[in-house]
C-alpha cells in the first residue's frame, strides 16, 4: 500500500488500494483459519457513500441522500 497514504488521489489508485487491502484481509482470515480461529466481519461505523460515487449517482440522475438510493448502492456491493 506504499505510495497510497494517507489517501489515494486518482480513481486508479483508489481501485488498487481497494484490491491491495482485500489481499491483506484475505491473508489475515486464511491465517486465522489455519490456527482454528473463528472470525467475522462487521461494520464499525456509519455507512456512507464516498464523494466520487455521489458524483456518479448525481450524473445518473439519482439523489445520493435518498435512502432507497443508498440501499441500492449497498445491495450492489454485497
N, CA, C and O of each residue as an XYZ file, in Angstrom:
312
protein
N       0.823     -1.176      0.000
C       0.000      0.000      0.000
C       0.877      1.254      0.000
O       0.399      2.374      0.179
N       2.129      1.035     -0.199
C       3.046      2.168     -0.243
C       2.669      3.117     -1.364
O       2.246      2.691     -2.439
N       2.825      4.404     -1.105
C       2.508      5.413     -2.106
C       1.039      5.787     -2.164
O       0.652      6.659     -2.942
N       0.223      5.144     -1.358
C      -1.218      5.417     -1.378
C      -1.661      6.154     -0.121
O      -2.836      6.496      0.009
N      -0.739      6.404      0.807
C      -1.086      7.042      2.075
C      -0.768      8.527      2.018
O       0.174      8.906      1.321
N      -1.499      9.381      2.708
C      -2.618      8.993      3.561
C      -3.872      8.657      2.762
O      -4.693      7.873      3.238
N      -4.053      9.213      1.577
C      -5.213      8.881      0.751
C      -4.795      8.838     -0.710
O      -3.986      9.658     -1.143
N      -5.331      7.896     -1.476
C      -5.040      7.877     -2.903
C      -5.666      9.102     -3.573
O      -6.670      9.632     -3.099
N      -5.069      9.541     -4.668
C      -5.552     10.768     -5.317
C      -6.227     10.526     -6.658
O      -6.863     11.437     -7.189
N      -6.109      9.326     -7.223
C      -6.754      9.041     -8.508
C      -7.697      7.857     -8.366
O      -7.606      7.087     -7.409
N      -8.596      7.719     -9.317
C      -9.522      6.586     -9.316
C      -8.735      5.277     -9.401
O      -9.074      4.296     -8.740
N      -7.695      5.274    -10.212
C      -6.885      4.076    -10.366
C      -6.199      3.696     -9.054
O      -6.151      2.521     -8.690
N      -5.663      4.704     -8.339
C      -5.025      4.438     -7.050
C      -6.041      3.948     -6.022
O      -5.727      3.087     -5.201
N      -7.259      4.495     -6.064
C      -8.316      4.028     -5.150
C      -8.610      2.552     -5.406
O      -8.712      1.764     -4.465
N      -8.745      2.182     -6.669
C      -9.035      0.787     -7.015
C      -7.889     -0.124     -6.600
O      -8.117     -1.208     -6.062
N      -6.655      0.315     -6.849
C      -5.503     -0.501     -6.476
C      -5.437     -0.689     -4.957
O      -5.169     -1.791     -4.478
N      -5.679      0.375     -4.208
C      -5.660      0.285     -2.754
C      -6.742     -0.665     -2.252
O      -6.512     -1.441     -1.325
N      -7.914     -0.602     -2.863
C      -9.011     -1.498     -2.506
C      -8.578     -2.953     -2.661
O      -8.779     -3.761     -1.754
N      -7.983     -3.288     -3.807
C      -7.561     -4.668     -4.066
C      -6.399     -5.083     -3.174
O      -6.346     -6.228     -2.727
N      -5.467     -4.169     -2.907
C      -4.367     -4.486     -2.005
C      -4.884     -4.785     -0.605
O      -4.448     -5.741      0.037
N      -5.809     -3.966     -0.141
C      -6.388     -4.186      1.189
C      -7.139     -5.514      1.231
O      -7.052     -6.252      2.213
N      -7.867     -5.811      0.173
C      -8.578     -7.089      0.103
C      -7.629     -8.266      0.230
O      -7.946     -9.254      0.892
N      -6.466     -8.167     -0.400
C      -5.466     -9.226     -0.287
C      -4.962     -9.372      1.135
O      -4.766    -10.485      1.622
N      -4.749     -8.232      1.806
C      -4.317     -8.272      3.204
C      -5.364     -8.944      4.081
O      -5.038     -9.789      4.915
N      -6.609     -8.569      3.891
C      -7.694     -9.134      4.700
C      -7.824    -10.633      4.426
O      -7.990    -11.423      5.355
N      -7.748    -11.021      3.162
C      -7.852    -12.445      2.825
C      -6.731    -13.239      3.495
O      -6.961    -14.332      4.014
N      -5.522    -12.685      3.480
C      -4.404    -13.360      4.139
C      -4.606    -13.487      5.634
O      -4.289    -14.518      6.228
N      -5.129    -12.445      6.234
C      -5.384    -12.459      7.676
C      -6.417    -13.524      8.041
O      -6.223    -14.274      8.997
N      -7.505    -13.593      7.289
C      -8.537    -14.577      7.573
C      -8.046    -15.996      7.300
O      -8.400    -16.922      8.030
N      -7.235    -16.176      6.256
C      -6.686    -17.504      5.958
C      -5.775    -17.965      7.093
O      -5.818    -19.129      7.491
N      -4.952    -17.057      7.614
C      -4.062    -17.391      8.721
C      -4.869    -17.778      9.957
O      -4.558    -18.761     10.629
N      -5.902    -16.998     10.249
C      -6.752    -17.313     11.402
C      -7.400    -18.682     11.225
O      -7.483    -19.453     12.181
N      -7.854    -18.989     10.033
C      -8.496    -20.282      9.770
C      -7.508    -21.420     10.034
O      -7.870    -22.438     10.623
N      -6.247    -21.239      9.591
C      -5.241    -22.274      9.823
C      -4.982    -22.490     11.316
O      -4.623    -23.590     11.736
N      -5.163    -21.449     12.099
C      -4.976    -21.561     13.541
C      -6.230    -22.057     14.251
O      -6.215    -22.266     15.464
N      -7.319    -22.248     13.500
C      -8.560    -22.713     14.092
C      -9.372    -21.604     14.751
O     -10.241    -21.874     15.579
N      -9.090    -20.362     14.384
C      -9.800    -19.227     14.966
C     -11.006    -18.887     14.103
O     -10.879    -18.743     12.887
N     -12.165    -18.759     14.720
C     -13.359    -18.330     14.002
C     -13.350    -16.815     13.897
O     -12.984    -16.132     14.854
N     -13.742    -16.286     12.762
C     -13.714    -14.842     12.521
C     -15.039    -14.382     11.941
O     -15.852    -15.186     11.485
N     -15.240    -13.079     11.968
C     -16.407    -12.475     11.329
C     -16.061    -11.042     10.939
O     -15.042    -10.500     11.366
N     -16.905    -10.448     10.139
C     -16.710     -9.073      9.694
C     -17.956     -8.283     10.053
O     -19.075     -8.780      9.927
N     -17.757     -7.052     10.502
C     -18.897     -6.190     10.796
C     -18.547     -4.758     10.423
O     -17.383     -4.436     10.184
N     -19.537     -3.924     10.376
C     -19.335     -2.506     10.104
C     -19.098     -1.808     11.431
O     -19.922     -1.914     12.339
N     -18.002     -1.106     11.557
C     -17.644     -0.463     12.814
C     -18.058      1.007     12.871
O     -17.875      1.664     13.896
N     -18.600      1.511     11.805
C     -19.007      2.907     11.777
C     -20.171      3.084     10.836
O     -20.623      2.123     10.215
N     -20.657      4.291     10.724
C     -21.793      4.522      9.826
C     -21.391      4.312      8.374
O     -20.291      4.674      7.958
N     -22.297      3.726      7.619
C     -22.051      3.558      6.191
C     -22.263      4.898      5.495
O     -23.214      5.622      5.789
N     -21.376      5.211      4.582
C     -21.515      6.449      3.827
C     -21.150      6.184      2.378
O     -20.541      5.165      2.054
N     -21.524      7.103      1.522
C     -21.211      6.988      0.101
C     -20.078      7.963     -0.197
O     -20.225      9.164      0.029
N     -18.948      7.464     -0.701
C     -17.815      8.340     -0.999
C     -18.189      9.431     -2.014
O     -19.073      9.224     -2.845
N     -17.520     10.590     -1.948
C     -17.841     11.702     -2.847
C     -17.821     11.338     -4.335
O     -18.686     11.789     -5.086
N     -16.861     10.540     -4.766
C     -16.790     10.168     -6.177
C     -18.028      9.375     -6.603
O     -18.555      9.571     -7.698
N     -18.485      8.478     -5.724
C     -19.682      7.687     -6.031
C     -20.910      8.594     -6.020
O     -21.811      8.427     -6.842
N     -20.952      9.554     -5.095
C     -22.063     10.514     -5.077
C     -22.133     11.280     -6.396
O     -23.217     11.486     -6.941
N     -20.977     11.700     -6.908
C     -20.948     12.415     -8.193
C     -21.505     11.545     -9.310
O     -22.280     12.014    -10.144
N     -21.106     10.270     -9.326
C     -21.601      9.361    -10.368
C     -23.106      9.141    -10.253
O     -23.807      9.049    -11.261
N     -23.596      9.057     -9.017
C     -25.035      8.907     -8.820
C     -25.786     10.126     -9.345
O     -26.795      9.996    -10.038
N     -25.283     11.312     -9.008
C     -25.932     12.543     -9.484
C     -25.924     12.598    -11.011
O     -26.911     12.999    -11.628
N     -24.803     12.192    -11.618
C     -24.706     12.185    -13.086
C     -25.718     11.220    -13.701
O     -26.160     11.406    -14.834
N     -26.080     10.180    -12.931
C     -27.077      9.216    -13.399
C     -28.495      9.640    -13.039
O     -29.447      8.893    -13.265
N     -28.635     10.858    -12.469
C     -29.953     11.368    -12.123
C     -30.504     10.834    -10.817
O     -31.713     10.870    -10.586
N     -29.611     10.330     -9.950
C     -30.060      9.788     -8.664
C     -29.607     10.708     -7.537
O     -28.590     11.392     -7.647
N     -30.384     10.714     -6.446
C     -30.076     11.534     -5.286
C     -29.364     10.675     -4.237
O     -29.984      9.787     -3.652
N     -28.053     10.927     -3.985
C     -27.323     10.103     -3.022
C     -27.826     10.220     -1.586
O     -27.429      9.423     -0.735
N     -28.685     11.186     -1.298
C     -29.256     11.325      0.047
C     -30.547     10.521      0.198
O     -31.050     10.368      1.310
N     -31.085     10.011     -0.902
C     -32.319      9.233     -0.878
C     -32.032      7.850     -0.273
O     -31.186      7.123     -0.794
N     -32.714      7.479      0.806
C     -32.459      6.169      1.433
C     -32.585      4.993      0.460
O     -31.856      4.010      0.590
N     -33.484      5.080     -0.497
C     -33.633      3.999     -1.476
C     -32.392      3.880     -2.356
O     -31.998      2.775     -2.729
N     -31.779      5.009     -2.687
C     -30.556      5.003     -3.496
C     -29.399      4.432     -2.674
O     -28.596      3.647     -3.179
N     -29.324      4.829     -1.415
C     -28.261      4.299     -0.533
C     -28.397      2.794     -0.420
O     -27.401      2.076     -0.512
N     -29.608      2.303     -0.223
C     -29.835      0.862     -0.122
C     -29.420      0.182     -1.418
O     -28.784     -0.871     -1.388
N     -29.774      0.774     -2.560
C     -29.408      0.202     -3.859
C     -27.881      0.091     -3.999
O     -27.368     -0.923     -4.473
N     -27.169      1.133     -3.584
C     -25.704      1.128     -3.682
C     -25.129     -0.013     -2.850
O     -24.275     -0.756     -3.332
N     -25.581     -0.163     -1.617
C     -25.023     -1.187     -0.751
C     -25.478     -2.583     -1.118
O     -24.760     -3.544     -0.841
N     -26.645     -2.737     -1.733
C     -27.074     -4.041     -2.208
C     -26.206     -4.488     -3.370
O     -25.912     -5.677     -3.499
N     -25.788     -3.549     -4.224
C     -24.952     -3.890     -5.364
C     -23.551     -4.274     -4.922
O     -22.855     -4.989     -5.643
N     -23.123     -3.814     -3.750
C     -21.776     -4.113     -3.257
C     -21.700     -5.441     -2.534
O     -20.605     -5.958     -2.316
N     -22.816     -5.995     -2.163
C     -22.753     -7.223     -1.359
C     -22.736     -8.457     -2.226
O     -22.684     -9.573     -1.710
